[in-house]
């Protein structure tokens, strides 16, 4: 395609794996993909999560709200992209966001008005596709052979139709998308949704088969792309001579939103380039909400890290149980409650958990349905009430700026009628990463707060010190009793 401007588009929906995948998609699009932010259009069929909205706004990425296509097929929400005005773009690249760029896509090499890669497996099988086309009274496209590897590494060929593309990537002439292919794609999707039995057990592929129908009806020539344009890292395919340009990970990301090179060793160099861009993107603009939403959605067993698991968790449970024994009727505000593994066993009935990660709150609600849970913005809007105790455990170390660090303690201290149980660094940690930060000794910060009468260290773990900061005389006495009980 001889084009001067390309529009790059994706659709977000309220699915944890999609939210998690967006950061790698954007990081690698702007990095190895060589795409300008002004050429990206992010559609969303659900309200944008706050962290994603902020990420797009900060980088000048356009966002467009779209209506859901049909409740019977969330995957068809991607069809809403065809209704967007892409301005003077001559080519539109429609993508799933569970992909990562390893290099710029050489769109100029494409000679046809439409391009895509054949499906990686027989989804649906050729007999099902034949029945669909017969019911639609459309001529059957050419049959093509593709191949995948089974779990034993044996190459297994299968037949499918030209135009039955993997829906993760469609490259389309903008005028054709607007005037013919796009409207007919929507038409055939609605037609199929009224005849889902035609797809048998492959109903999830409505959008993909509808595109194949629309392409066949349009008569547009389509170029078949090789695997390097849309390389699956979650399954074994035929090895390619060229390094993959675009990696399709299907949501299989590690705890830091990186691709797993072990899953596709033949694409290791491409994965390394993509991962380097993801790391750089997060170092430049690390967002706690994005990171923890992904962690709790995709890797719940890890929780908030070592501070909420194993021996450290057992020690915290013992300390908090002693606190609950000393003040059984107390109310609690757990700021940065995470998945509630630390405080879920406490007998306090008046409990409120606050966290920036909506995925963590989903988990926490199931553990203590008698407590209230909300985001910081919801707390500021609807609550802002003081509690006897305020917990802030393993939250301060993730505050990126000194200002955020100080403001968080200044925000929480006035809410603690008796005391603040808070953990943080008293010195530069021996073990650090791009998600942890040291600004000043925690004991010095606590001493500077006018509400804090005295702070008593209770335990240490992984370079972190946990303090009870008394905000009343009763809290001061309680802190020393707690200290004595834990030492004993």
Secondary structure, DSSP 8 states (H G I E B T S, - for coil): ---S-EEEEEEE-S-HHHHHHHHHHHHHHHTTT---GGGEEEEESS---HHHHHHHHHHT-EEEE---S-TT-GGGGGGGGGGS--TT-SEEEEE-SSEEESS---GGG--SSEEE-B-SS-SS-HHHHHHHHHHHT-----EEEEEEE-TTS-EEEEEEETT-B-TTEEEEEHHHIIIIIHHHHHHHHHHHHTTGGGGTT-GGGHHHHHHHHHHHHHT--EEE--GGGSEESSS-B---SS--SEEE-TT-B-TTS-B-GGGGGGGHHHHHHHHHHHHHHHHHH--HHHHHHHHHHH-GGGTTSGGGSHHHHHHHHHHHHHHHHH-TT--EEEET-TTSTTTTT---SSEEEE-S-HHHHHHHHHH-TTSEEE-HHHHHHH----EEEEEE-S-GGG--SHHHHHHHHHHHHTTEEEEEEEEEESS--SS--TT----S-HHHHHHH-TT-SEEEEEEEETTEEEEEEE-SHHHHHHHHHHHHHHH-
